Amino acid sequence: MKKQLVMAGICALFTVSGALNAATPKIIYGEDDRYEVQDYPDAMFRDLAKSTAGMVRSSALRTESGSRIGNDLSDSLDSLRSLLGDAAIDRIVSDTDSVSGTESEDTEGFFTFNTSNTLRRSMGVCEKERFSNQVTLPRCSGFLVGEDTLVTAGHCVTSMSDCKNYSWVFGYEAGVSKIKKSDVYKCKAVIGRKQTLGIFATKDYAVIKLDRKVKDRQPLKFRKKGSIKKNTEIVVIGHPSGLPTKIADGAKVQKKRWNFFYANLDTYGGNSGSAVFNRKTGEVEGILIQGAKDYVMSSGGCYVSNRTSNSVDVSKEKVFKIRKVKEIQ
């Protein structure tokens, strides 16, 4: 009965739509230092990239027969959140789960996705922009810290609706046109989450419990004590603008704050939640959470990457210190 009432309400309000919080934009400092995973010269980071996941709307993934992971009820609940509020929608999600029960896992075969949704088409970038013809898919990035535990930015997962409606996809790299079902995991629960602003109060992280243990991928090692030093070389791995996994280096810690540090990383929206590594040790130092504007309009009427030649004075990429994530210490 509860499910019938929910569906009736959704039908009556089907014209109401809500947008998810967009990942905060980033910028290119000096040269574009992004690499395809397979092209990165250091084998250690090619291996670490295996533990990176993209946050993908479940309804964007279809079986080869055409059915979706997502369902109409979950998608509609996401739209109604702005109207009814988080608490009401989370109660609906809970009630729906108690009615429908738990789905059986099917990890054989592949998922497909819309391969026409290129960076050029989705963002309006110029044809000559790097990666303009690659397909955008993830909304945010995340990384494995336990056998079934993942970390991302807090602004990527703001509610139980985000947990229910998005999947975490491993192995979305350049050239991938189908995704193994065994590489797709659902969010079972949000173990911990913080999202606050301020020089001293800034916190932006979420810890996700996945629906099962992740196979053939190792949890990343991360800093648990001490603090990274200024000018330490760092590397980021994630999904800039929703693109297949990229590794970007050529960056250093520029300024340090209580909970985060600034860096001149070449990152974009979609990199939010990416692991930022110590270039020397390979350990995670933090979570990419914020930065400057991604793209600017060119004279040709299309968008190009926002660039600056001064990588020190204007560094705006914020990295939340992972040792501040108490749920995984």
Contacts in CASP RR format, 6 or more apart in sequence:
PFRMAT RR
TARGET T0000
AUTHOR 0000-0000-0000
METHOD contacts of the structure
MODEL  1
MKKQLVMAGICALFTVSGALNAATPKIIYGEDDRYEVQDYPDAMFRDLAK
STAGMVRSSALRTESGSRIGNDLSDSLDSLRSLLGDAAIDRIVSDTDSVS
GTESEDTEGFFTFNTSNTLRRSMGVCEKERFSNQVTLPRCSGFLVGEDTL
VTAGHCVTSMSDCKNYSWVFGYEAGVSKIKKSDVYKCKAVIGRKQTLGIF
ATKDYAVIKLDRKVKDRQPLKFRKKGSIKKNTEIVVIGHPSGLPTKIADG
AKVQKKRWNFFYANLDTYGGNSGSAVFNRKTGEVEGILIQGAKDYVMSSG
GCYVSNRTSNSVDVSKEKVFKIRKVKEIQ
2 95 0 8 1.000
2 96 0 8 1.000
2 99 0 8 1.000
3 73 0 8 1.000
3 95 0 8 1.000
3 96 0 8 1.000
3 99 0 8 1.000
3 100 0 8 1.000
6 73 0 8 1.000
6 77 0 8 1.000
6 92 0 8 1.000
6 95 0 8 1.000
6 96 0 8 1.000
7 73 0 8 1.000
10 73 0 8 1.000
10 76 0 8 1.000
10 77 0 8 1.000
10 80 0 8 1.000
13 80 0 8 1.000
13 83 0 8 1.000
14 76 0 8 1.000
16 79 0 8 1.000
16 80 0 8 1.000
16 82 0 8 1.000
16 83 0 8 1.000
17 79 0 8 1.000
18 78 0 8 1.000
18 79 0 8 1.000
18 81 0 8 1.000
18 82 0 8 1.000
20 78 0 8 1.000
20 139 0 8 1.000
20 158 0 8 1.000
20 162 0 8 1.000
21 155 0 8 1.000
21 158 0 8 1.000
22 269 0 8 1.000
23 139 0 8 1.000
23 140 0 8 1.000
23 153 0 8 1.000
23 155 0 8 1.000
23 156 0 8 1.000
23 269 0 8 1.000
23 270 0 8 1.000
23 271 0 8 1.000
23 272 0 8 1.000
24 155 0 8 1.000
24 269 0 8 1.000
24 272 0 8 1.000
24 289 0 8 1.000
24 290 0 8 1.000
24 291 0 8 1.000
25 268 0 8 1.000
25 269 0 8 1.000
25 291 0 8 1.000
25 292 0 8 1.000
25 293 0 8 1.000
25 294 0 8 1.000
25 295 0 8 1.000
26 240 0 8 1.000
26 265 0 8 1.000
26 266 0 8 1.000
26 267 0 8 1.000
26 268 0 8 1.000
26 269 0 8 1.000
26 271 0 8 1.000
26 288 0 8 1.000
26 290 0 8 1.000
26 291 0 8 1.000
26 292 0 8 1.000
26 294 0 8 1.000
26 317 0 8 1.000
27 266 0 8 1.000
27 267 0 8 1.000
27 291 0 8 1.000
27 292 0 8 1.000
27 293 0 8 1.000
27 294 0 8 1.000
27 305 0 8 1.000
27 306 0 8 1.000
27 307 0 8 1.000
27 308 0 8 1.000
27 316 0 8 1.000
27 317 0 8 1.000
28 266 0 8 1.000
28 305 0 8 1.000
28 306 0 8 1.000
28 307 0 8 1.000
28 308 0 8 1.000
29 251 0 8 1.000
29 264 0 8 1.000
29 265 0 8 1.000
29 266 0 8 1.000
29 307 0 8 1.000
29 308 0 8 1.000
29 311 0 8 1.000
29 315 0 8 1.000
30 307 0 8 1.000
30 308 0 8 1.000
30 309 0 8 1.000
30 311 0 8 1.000
32 130 0 8 1.000
32 266 0 8 1.000
32 305 0 8 1.000
33 248 0 8 1.000
33 249 0 8 1.000
33 250 0 8 1.000
33 251 0 8 1.000
33 266 0 8 1.000
34 130 0 8 1.000
34 131 0 8 1.000
34 240 0 8 1.000
34 246 0 8 1.000
34 247 0 8 1.000
34 248 0 8 1.000
34 266 0 8 1.000
35 246 0 8 1.000
35 247 0 8 1.000
35 248 0 8 1.000
35 249 0 8 1.000
36 173 0 8 1.000
36 174 0 8 1.000
36 244 0 8 1.000
36 246 0 8 1.000
36 247 0 8 1.000
37 46 0 8 1.000
37 49 0 8 1.000
37 173 0 8 1.000
37 174 0 8 1.000
37 245 0 8 1.000
37 246 0 8 1.000
37 247 0 8 1.000
38 46 0 8 1.000
38 173 0 8 1.000
38 174 0 8 1.000
40 46 0 8 1.000
40 49 0 8 1.000
40 247 0 8 1.000
44 282 0 8 1.000
45 235 0 8 1.000
45 237 0 8 1.000
45 247 0 8 1.000
45 277 0 8 1.000
45 282 0 8 1.000
46 247 0 8 1.000
48 220 0 8 1.000
48 237 0 8 1.000
48 275 0 8 1.000
48 277 0 8 1.000
48 282 0 8 1.000
49 173 0 8 1.000
49 237 0 8 1.000
49 245 0 8 1.000
49 247 0 8 1.000
50 170 0 8 1.000
50 171 0 8 1.000
50 216 0 8 1.000
50 217 0 8 1.000
50 218 0 8 1.000
51 143 0 8 1.000
51 144 0 8 1.000
51 170 0 8 1.000
51 217 0 8 1.000
51 218 0 8 1.000
51 219 0 8 1.000
51 220 0 8 1.000
51 275 0 8 1.000
52 141 0 8 1.000
52 142 0 8 1.000
52 143 0 8 1.000
52 170 0 8 1.000
52 171 0 8 1.000
52 237 0 8 1.000
52 238 0 8 1.000
52 239 0 8 1.000
52 245 0 8 1.000
52 274 0 8 1.000
52 275 0 8 1.000
53 141 0 8 1.000
53 142 0 8 1.000
53 143 0 8 1.000
53 144 0 8 1.000
53 150 0 8 1.000
53 168 0 8 1.000
53 169 0 8 1.000
53 170 0 8 1.000
53 171 0 8 1.000
53 185 0 8 1.000
54 137 0 8 1.000
54 138 0 8 1.000
54 139 0 8 1.000
54 140 0 8 1.000
54 141 0 8 1.000
54 142 0 8 1.000
54 168 0 8 1.000
54 169 0 8 1.000
54 170 0 8 1.000
54 172 0 8 1.000
54 238 0 8 1.000
54 239 0 8 1.000
54 242 0 8 1.000
55 138 0 8 1.000
55 139 0 8 1.000
55 140 0 8 1.000
55 141 0 8 1.000
55 142 0 8 1.000
55 152 0 8 1.000
55 156 0 8 1.000
55 157 0 8 1.000
55 166 0 8 1.000
55 167 0 8 1.000
55 168 0 8 1.000
55 169 0 8 1.000
56 113 0 8 1.000
56 137 0 8 1.000
56 138 0 8 1.000
56 139 0 8 1.000
56 166 0 8 1.000
56 167 0 8 1.000
56 168 0 8 1.000
56 169 0 8 1.000
56 172 0 8 1.000
57 139 0 8 1.000
57 165 0 8 1.000
57 166 0 8 1.000
57 167 0 8 1.000
58 68 0 8 1.000
58 69 0 8 1.000
58 70 0 8 1.000
58 74 0 8 1.000
58 165 0 8 1.000
58 166 0 8 1.000
58 167 0 8 1.000
58 186 0 8 1.000
59 68 0 8 1.000
59 69 0 8 1.000
59 70 0 8 1.000
59 71 0 8 1.000
59 74 0 8 1.000
59 75 0 8 1.000
59 165 0 8 1.000
60 113 0 8 1.000
60 114 0 8 1.000
60 137 0 8 1.000
61 68 0 8 1.000
61 69 0 8 1.000
61 111 0 8 1.000
61 112 0 8 1.000
61 113 0 8 1.000
61 167 0 8 1.000
61 169 0 8 1.000
61 179 0 8 1.000
61 184 0 8 1.000
62 68 0 8 1.000
62 69 0 8 1.000
62 111 0 8 1.000
62 112 0 8 1.000
62 113 0 8 1.000
63 110 0 8 1.000
63 111 0 8 1.000
63 112 0 8 1.000
64 109 0 8 1.000
64 110 0 8 1.000
64 112 0 8 1.000
64 178 0 8 1.000
66 112 0 8 1.000
69 111 0 8 1.000
69 167 0 8 1.000
69 184 0 8 1.000
69 186 0 8 1.000
70 165 0 8 1.000
73 96 0 8 1.000
74 93 0 8 1.000
74 161 0 8 1.000
74 164 0 8 1.000
74 165 0 8 1.000
75 165 0 8 1.000
77 89 0 8 1.000
77 92 0 8 1.000
77 93 0 8 1.000
77 96 0 8 1.000
77 161 0 8 1.000
77 164 0 8 1.000
77 165 0 8 1.000
78 161 0 8 1.000
78 165 0 8 1.000
80 89 0 8 1.000
81 89 0 8 1.000
81 159 0 8 1.000
81 161 0 8 1.000
86 159 0 8 1.000
86 160 0 8 1.000
86 161 0 8 1.000
89 159 0 8 1.000
89 160 0 8 1.000
89 161 0 8 1.000
90 159 0 8 1.000
90 160 0 8 1.000
90 161 0 8 1.000
93 160 0 8 1.000
93 161 0 8 1.000
93 164 0 8 1.000
94 160 0 8 1.000
105 211 0 8 1.000
105 212 0 8 1.000
106 181 0 8 1.000
107 180 0 8 1.000
107 181 0 8 1.000
107 182 0 8 1.000
107 184 0 8 1.000
108 181 0 8 1.000
108 182 0 8 1.000
109 180 0 8 1.000
109 181 0 8 1.000
109 182 0 8 1.000
110 178 0 8 1.000
110 179 0 8 1.000
110 180 0 8 1.000
110 181 0 8 1.000
111 178 0 8 1.000
111 179 0 8 1.000
111 180 0 8 1.000
111 181 0 8 1.000
111 184 0 8 1.000
112 177 0 8 1.000
112 178 0 8 1.000
112 179 0 8 1.000
113 135 0 8 1.000
113 137 0 8 1.000
113 179 0 8 1.000
114 135 0 8 1.000
115 135 0 8 1.000
115 177 0 8 1.000
116 135 0 8 1.000
117 135 0 8 1.000
117 136 0 8 1.000
117 137 0 8 1.000
118 132 0 8 1.000
118 133 0 8 1.000
118 134 0 8 1.000
118 135 0 8 1.000
118 136 0 8 1.000
119 125 0 8 1.000
119 129 0 8 1.000
119 131 0 8 1.000
119 132 0 8 1.000
119 133 0 8 1.000
119 134 0 8 1.000
119 135 0 8 1.000
119 136 0 8 1.000
119 241 0 8 1.000
119 242 0 8 1.000
119 243 0 8 1.000
120 126 0 8 1.000
120 127 0 8 1.000
120 129 0 8 1.000
120 132 0 8 1.000
120 133 0 8 1.000
122 136 0 8 1.000
123 136 0 8 1.000
123 241 0 8 1.000
123 295 0 8 1.000
123 303 0 8 1.000
124 302 0 8 1.000
124 303 0 8 1.000
125 132 0 8 1.000
125 295 0 8 1.000
125 302 0 8 1.000
125 303 0 8 1.000
125 304 0 8 1.000
126 132 0 8 1.000
126 298 0 8 1.000
126 300 0 8 1.000
126 301 0 8 1.000
126 302 0 8 1.000
126 303 0 8 1.000
126 304 0 8 1.000
127 302 0 8 1.000
129 302 0 8 1.000
129 303 0 8 1.000
129 304 0 8 1.000
129 305 0 8 1.000
130 305 0 8 1.000
131 241 0 8 1.000
131 243 0 8 1.000
134 174 0 8 1.000
134 243 0 8 1.000
134 244 0 8 1.000
135 243 0 8 1.000
135 244 0 8 1.000
136 241 0 8 1.000
136 242 0 8 1.000
136 243 0 8 1.000
137 169 0 8 1.000
137 172 0 8 1.000
137 239 0 8 1.000
137 242 0 8 1.000
137 244 0 8 1.000
138 169 0 8 1.000
138 172 0 8 1.000
138 239 0 8 1.000
138 242 0 8 1.000
138 270 0 8 1.000
139 156 0 8 1.000
139 166 0 8 1.000
139 242 0 8 1.000
139 270 0 8 1.000
140 152 0 8 1.000
140 153 0 8 1.000
140 156 0 8 1.000
140 239 0 8 1.000
140 270 0 8 1.000
140 272 0 8 1.000
140 273 0 8 1.000
141 152 0 8 1.000
141 237 0 8 1.000
141 238 0 8 1.000
141 239 0 8 1.000
141 270 0 8 1.000
141 271 0 8 1.000
141 272 0 8 1.000
141 273 0 8 1.000
141 274 0 8 1.000
141 275 0 8 1.000
141 288 0 8 1.000
142 150 0 8 1.000
142 151 0 8 1.000
142 152 0 8 1.000
142 156 0 8 1.000
142 168 0 8 1.000
142 238 0 8 1.000
142 273 0 8 1.000
142 274 0 8 1.000
142 275 0 8 1.000
143 150 0 8 1.000
143 151 0 8 1.000
143 152 0 8 1.000
143 220 0 8 1.000
143 237 0 8 1.000
143 273 0 8 1.000
143 274 0 8 1.000
143 275 0 8 1.000
143 284 0 8 1.000
144 150 0 8 1.000
144 214 0 8 1.000
144 217 0 8 1.000
144 218 0 8 1.000
144 219 0 8 1.000
144 220 0 8 1.000
145 151 0 8 1.000
145 207 0 8 1.000
145 219 0 8 1.000
145 220 0 8 1.000
145 222 0 8 1.000
145 284 0 8 1.000
145 328 0 8 1.000
146 214 0 8 1.000
146 219 0 8 1.000
146 328 0 8 1.000
147 213 0 8 1.000
147 214 0 8 1.000
147 219 0 8 1.000
148 188 0 8 1.000
148 209 0 8 1.000
148 210 0 8 1.000
148 211 0 8 1.000
148 212 0 8 1.000
148 213 0 8 1.000
148 214 0 8 1.000
149 191 0 8 1.000
149 207 0 8 1.000
149 208 0 8 1.000
149 209 0 8 1.000
149 210 0 8 1.000
149 219 0 8 1.000
149 328 0 8 1.000
150 168 0 8 1.000
150 185 0 8 1.000
150 207 0 8 1.000
150 208 0 8 1.000
150 210 0 8 1.000
151 205 0 8 1.000
151 206 0 8 1.000
151 207 0 8 1.000
151 208 0 8 1.000
151 273 0 8 1.000
151 275 0 8 1.000
151 287 0 8 1.000
151 322 0 8 1.000
151 325 0 8 1.000
151 328 0 8 1.000
152 205 0 8 1.000
152 206 0 8 1.000
152 208 0 8 1.000
152 272 0 8 1.000
152 273 0 8 1.000
152 287 0 8 1.000
153 204 0 8 1.000
153 205 0 8 1.000
153 206 0 8 1.000
153 272 0 8 1.000
153 273 0 8 1.000
153 287 0 8 1.000
153 288 0 8 1.000
153 289 0 8 1.000
153 320 0 8 1.000
154 193 0 8 1.000
154 194 0 8 1.000
154 195 0 8 1.000
154 204 0 8 1.000
154 205 0 8 1.000
154 206 0 8 1.000
154 273 0 8 1.000
154 289 0 8 1.000
155 195 0 8 1.000
155 204 0 8 1.000
155 272 0 8 1.000
155 289 0 8 1.000
156 162 0 8 1.000
156 206 0 8 1.000
156 272 0 8 1.000
156 273 0 8 1.000
157 163 0 8 1.000
157 166 0 8 1.000
157 187 0 8 1.000
157 190 0 8 1.000
157 193 0 8 1.000
157 206 0 8 1.000
157 208 0 8 1.000
158 195 0 8 1.000
160 190 0 8 1.000
162 187 0 8 1.000
163 187 0 8 1.000
163 188 0 8 1.000
163 189 0 8 1.000
163 190 0 8 1.000
163 208 0 8 1.000
164 187 0 8 1.000
166 187 0 8 1.000
167 184 0 8 1.000
167 185 0 8 1.000
167 186 0 8 1.000
167 187 0 8 1.000
168 184 0 8 1.000
168 185 0 8 1.000
168 186 0 8 1.000
168 187 0 8 1.000
168 208 0 8 1.000
168 210 0 8 1.000
169 179 0 8 1.000
169 183 0 8 1.000
169 184 0 8 1.000
169 185 0 8 1.000
170 183 0 8 1.000
170 184 0 8 1.000
170 185 0 8 1.000
170 214 0 8 1.000
170 217 0 8 1.000
171 179 0 8 1.000
171 183 0 8 1.000
171 245 0 8 1.000
172 179 0 8 1.000
172 239 0 8 1.000
172 244 0 8 1.000
172 245 0 8 1.000
173 244 0 8 1.000
173 245 0 8 1.000
174 244 0 8 1.000
174 245 0 8 1.000
175 244 0 8 1.000
176 244 0 8 1.000
182 215 0 8 1.000
185 210 0 8 1.000
185 211 0 8 1.000
185 212 0 8 1.000
185 214 0 8 1.000
186 210 0 8 1.000
186 211 0 8 1.000
187 208 0 8 1.000
187 209 0 8 1.000
187 210 0 8 1.000
187 211 0 8 1.000
188 208 0 8 1.000
188 209 0 8 1.000
188 210 0 8 1.000
188 211 0 8 1.000
189 208 0 8 1.000
189 209 0 8 1.000
190 206 0 8 1.000
190 207 0 8 1.000
190 208 0 8 1.000
190 209 0 8 1.000
191 207 0 8 1.000
191 208 0 8 1.000
191 209 0 8 1.000
191 327 0 8 1.000
192 205 0 8 1.000
192 206 0 8 1.000
192 207 0 8 1.000
192 327 0 8 1.000
193 205 0 8 1.000
193 206 0 8 1.000
193 207 0 8 1.000
194 203 0 8 1.000
194 204 0 8 1.000
194 205 0 8 1.000
195 203 0 8 1.000
195 204 0 8 1.000
196 202 0 8 1.000
196 203 0 8 1.000
196 204 0 8 1.000
199 257 0 8 1.000
199 258 0 8 1.000
200 257 0 8 1.000
200 258 0 8 1.000
200 259 0 8 1.000
201 259 0 8 1.000
202 257 0 8 1.000
202 258 0 8 1.000
202 259 0 8 1.000
202 260 0 8 1.000
202 318 0 8 1.000
202 320 0 8 1.000
203 259 0 8 1.000
203 320 0 8 1.000
203 324 0 8 1.000
204 287 0 8 1.000
204 289 0 8 1.000
204 290 0 8 1.000
204 320 0 8 1.000
205 287 0 8 1.000
205 289 0 8 1.000
205 320 0 8 1.000
205 324 0 8 1.000
205 325 0 8 1.000
207 325 0 8 1.000
207 327 0 8 1.000
207 328 0 8 1.000
220 275 0 8 1.000
220 283 0 8 1.000
220 284 0 8 1.000
221 282 0 8 1.000
221 283 0 8 1.000
221 284 0 8 1.000
222 283 0 8 1.000
222 284 0 8 1.000
222 285 0 8 1.000
222 286 0 8 1.000
222 322 0 8 1.000
222 323 0 8 1.000
222 328 0 8 1.000
223 278 0 8 1.000
223 283 0 8 1.000
223 284 0 8 1.000
223 285 0 8 1.000
223 286 0 8 1.000
223 321 0 8 1.000
223 322 0 8 1.000
223 323 0 8 1.000
224 323 0 8 1.000
224 329 0 8 1.000
225 323 0 8 1.000
226 323 0 8 1.000
227 256 0 8 1.000
227 321 0 8 1.000
227 323 0 8 1.000
228 234 0 8 1.000
228 253 0 8 1.000
228 256 0 8 1.000
228 261 0 8 1.000
228 278 0 8 1.000
228 285 0 8 1.000
228 321 0 8 1.000
229 253 0 8 1.000
230 252 0 8 1.000
230 253 0 8 1.000
230 254 0 8 1.000
230 255 0 8 1.000
230 256 0 8 1.000
231 252 0 8 1.000
231 253 0 8 1.000
232 252 0 8 1.000
232 253 0 8 1.000
232 278 0 8 1.000
232 279 0 8 1.000
232 280 0 8 1.000
232 285 0 8 1.000
233 249 0 8 1.000
233 250 0 8 1.000
233 251 0 8 1.000
233 252 0 8 1.000
233 278 0 8 1.000
233 279 0 8 1.000
233 280 0 8 1.000
234 249 0 8 1.000
234 251 0 8 1.000
234 252 0 8 1.000
234 253 0 8 1.000
234 263 0 8 1.000
234 265 0 8 1.000
234 276 0 8 1.000
234 277 0 8 1.000
234 278 0 8 1.000
234 279 0 8 1.000
234 285 0 8 1.000
234 319 0 8 1.000
235 247 0 8 1.000
235 248 0 8 1.000
235 249 0 8 1.000
235 250 0 8 1.000
235 251 0 8 1.000
235 276 0 8 1.000
235 277 0 8 1.000
235 279 0 8 1.000
235 282 0 8 1.000
236 247 0 8 1.000
236 248 0 8 1.000
236 251 0 8 1.000
236 265 0 8 1.000
236 266 0 8 1.000
236 267 0 8 1.000
236 271 0 8 1.000
236 274 0 8 1.000
236 275 0 8 1.000
236 276 0 8 1.000
236 277 0 8 1.000
236 288 0 8 1.000
237 245 0 8 1.000
237 246 0 8 1.000
237 247 0 8 1.000
237 248 0 8 1.000
237 274 0 8 1.000
237 275 0 8 1.000
237 277 0 8 1.000
238 245 0 8 1.000
238 246 0 8 1.000
238 247 0 8 1.000
238 270 0 8 1.000
238 271 0 8 1.000
238 273 0 8 1.000
238 274 0 8 1.000
238 275 0 8 1.000
238 288 0 8 1.000
239 245 0 8 1.000
239 246 0 8 1.000
239 270 0 8 1.000
239 271 0 8 1.000
239 274 0 8 1.000
240 246 0 8 1.000
240 248 0 8 1.000
240 266 0 8 1.000
240 267 0 8 1.000
240 268 0 8 1.000
240 269 0 8 1.000
240 270 0 8 1.000
240 271 0 8 1.000
241 268 0 8 1.000
241 269 0 8 1.000
241 270 0 8 1.000
241 294 0 8 1.000
242 268 0 8 1.000
242 269 0 8 1.000
242 270 0 8 1.000
248 265 0 8 1.000
248 266 0 8 1.000
248 267 0 8 1.000
249 279 0 8 1.000
250 264 0 8 1.000
250 266 0 8 1.000
251 263 0 8 1.000
251 264 0 8 1.000
251 265 0 8 1.000
251 266 0 8 1.000
251 311 0 8 1.000
252 263 0 8 1.000
252 264 0 8 1.000
253 261 0 8 1.000
253 262 0 8 1.000
253 263 0 8 1.000
254 261 0 8 1.000
254 262 0 8 1.000
254 263 0 8 1.000
254 264 0 8 1.000
254 311 0 8 1.000
254 312 0 8 1.000
254 315 0 8 1.000
255 261 0 8 1.000
255 262 0 8 1.000
255 315 0 8 1.000
256 262 0 8 1.000
259 320 0 8 1.000
259 321 0 8 1.000
259 324 0 8 1.000
260 289 0 8 1.000
260 318 0 8 1.000
260 319 0 8 1.000
260 320 0 8 1.000
260 321 0 8 1.000
261 318 0 8 1.000
261 319 0 8 1.000
261 321 0 8 1.000
262 315 0 8 1.000
262 316 0 8 1.000
262 317 0 8 1.000
262 318 0 8 1.000
262 319 0 8 1.000
263 276 0 8 1.000
263 315 0 8 1.000
263 317 0 8 1.000
263 319 0 8 1.000
264 311 0 8 1.000
264 312 0 8 1.000
264 315 0 8 1.000
264 317 0 8 1.000
265 271 0 8 1.000
265 276 0 8 1.000
265 288 0 8 1.000
265 317 0 8 1.000
265 319 0 8 1.000
267 274 0 8 1.000
267 288 0 8 1.000
267 291 0 8 1.000
267 317 0 8 1.000
268 294 0 8 1.000
268 305 0 8 1.000
269 294 0 8 1.000
271 288 0 8 1.000
272 288 0 8 1.000
272 289 0 8 1.000
272 290 0 8 1.000
273 287 0 8 1.000
273 288 0 8 1.000
273 289 0 8 1.000
274 287 0 8 1.000
274 288 0 8 1.000
275 284 0 8 1.000
275 286 0 8 1.000
275 287 0 8 1.000
275 288 0 8 1.000
276 284 0 8 1.000
276 285 0 8 1.000
276 286 0 8 1.000
276 287 0 8 1.000
276 288 0 8 1.000
276 319 0 8 1.000
277 283 0 8 1.000
277 284 0 8 1.000
277 285 0 8 1.000
278 284 0 8 1.000
278 285 0 8 1.000
284 322 0 8 1.000
285 319 0 8 1.000
285 321 0 8 1.000
285 322 0 8 1.000
286 319 0 8 1.000
286 320 0 8 1.000
286 321 0 8 1.000
286 322 0 8 1.000
287 319 0 8 1.000
287 320 0 8 1.000
287 322 0 8 1.000
287 325 0 8 1.000
288 317 0 8 1.000
288 318 0 8 1.000
288 319 0 8 1.000
289 318 0 8 1.000
289 319 0 8 1.000
289 320 0 8 1.000
290 316 0 8 1.000
290 317 0 8 1.000
290 318 0 8 1.000
291 316 0 8 1.000
291 317 0 8 1.000
291 318 0 8 1.000
292 306 0 8 1.000
292 314 0 8 1.000
292 316 0 8 1.000
292 317 0 8 1.000
293 306 0 8 1.000
294 305 0 8 1.000
294 306 0 8 1.000
295 303 0 8 1.000
295 304 0 8 1.000
295 305 0 8 1.000
295 306 0 8 1.000
296 303 0 8 1.000
296 304 0 8 1.000
296 305 0 8 1.000
296 306 0 8 1.000
297 303 0 8 1.000
298 304 0 8 1.000
308 314 0 8 1.000
322 328 0 8 1.000
323 329 0 8 1.000
END
